[in-house]
Amino acid sequence: MLPEQRASSYANDPSTATVVIVTEATRPRLHGELPARLLLDAASHVVGIDVVPDSPERVIVMLGPHEKVARTEEVRVHIDHGGSSFRLQGHAARLVASGANPYVF
């Protein structure tokens, strides 16, 4: 089974090219800038993020259902707060559609 958990918060600020996804801290050894796969739907909204996919510390943070993933992008993500805050900046954040995410209620 994949190590998956739900996001608890999502913020997208196109003016600073920053996307922040927050979840429960379950991977305290994850910190700093690490490789990830950004999971996007057909409209480029974030469905989830697969962090350090080739590591035992792998974690998948989902906002929406797997069935909505239309494409993936290899990115770098900055992780803080014991693995609970995932920040995309610059190019990675610009891959994400601006505006409200349909998977956040």
C-alpha positions in Angstrom: 0.0 0.0 0.0 1.2 3.5 -0.8 2.0 5.9 2.1 -0.8 8.3 1.4 -2.4 11.0 3.5 -4.8 13.9 2.9 -3.9 17.5 2.7 -5.4 19.7 5.5 -4.6 23.0 3.8 -3.8 24.5 0.4 -2.7 28.0 -0.6 -1.7 29.3 -4.1 -0.2 32.7 -4.4 0.5 33.4 -8.1 2.0 36.9 -7.3 4.9 35.2 -5.5 4.9 32.0 -7.5 4.3 30.0 -4.3 2.1 27.0 -3.6 1.9 25.6 0.0 0.3 22.2 0.9 -0.1 21.3 4.6 -0.8 17.9 6.1 -0.2 16.0 9.3 3.6 15.6 10.1 4.3 11.9 9.6 7.8 12.1 8.2 9.9 14.1 10.6 13.1 13.2 8.7 11.9 14.9 5.6 13.2 18.5 5.5 14.8 20.9 3.0 14.5 20.8 -0.7 13.7 17.3 -2.1 12.5 15.7 -5.4 8.8 15.2 -5.9 6.2 14.4 -8.5 3.5 17.0 -8.9 0.1 15.3 -9.7 -2.0 17.5 -11.9 -5.5 17.2 -13.4 -6.4 18.2 -17.0 -6.8 21.8 -16.0 -3.4 21.9 -14.1 -5.0 21.9 -10.6 -3.0 20.1 -7.9 -4.5 16.7 -7.2 -1.5 15.6 -5.1 2.2 15.5 -4.6 4.4 12.4 -4.4 7.4 13.3 -2.3 10.7 11.4 -2.5 9.0 8.7 -4.6 12.2 6.5 -4.7 12.9 6.6 -1.0 11.6 4.6 2.1 10.5 8.1 3.5 8.1 8.5 0.5 4.8 10.2 1.3 2.0 11.0 -1.1 -0.2 14.0 -0.1 -3.5 14.1 -1.9 -6.1 16.8 -2.3 -8.2 15.0 -4.8 -8.9 11.5 -6.1 -6.3 9.5 -8.0 -8.7 9.2 -11.0 -8.4 12.9 -11.6 -4.6 12.8 -12.3 -4.0 13.6 -15.9 -0.3 14.2 -15.9 2.8 14.4 -13.6 5.7 16.8 -13.4 9.0 16.3 -11.8 9.7 19.1 -9.4 11.6 20.1 -6.3 9.6 20.8 -3.1 10.8 22.5 0.1 9.6 20.7 3.2 9.4 22.2 6.7 7.8 21.6 10.1 8.5 17.9 10.5 7.2 17.0 7.1 3.9 18.8 7.4 4.5 21.8 5.1 5.3 21.3 1.4 6.2 24.5 -0.6 6.5 24.8 -4.4 8.2 27.9 -5.7 9.1 29.5 -9.0 8.8 27.2 -12.0 7.1 24.4 -10.0 4.4 26.7 -8.7 3.8 28.2 -12.1 2.9 24.7 -13.4 -0.2 25.0 -11.2 -3.5 26.6 -12.3 -4.2 29.9 -10.4 -7.4 30.4 -8.6 -9.4 28.0 -6.4 -8.5 24.3 -6.3 -11.6 22.2 -6.9 -10.4 19.6 -4.5 -10.2 21.9 -1.4 -13.5 22.3 0.5 
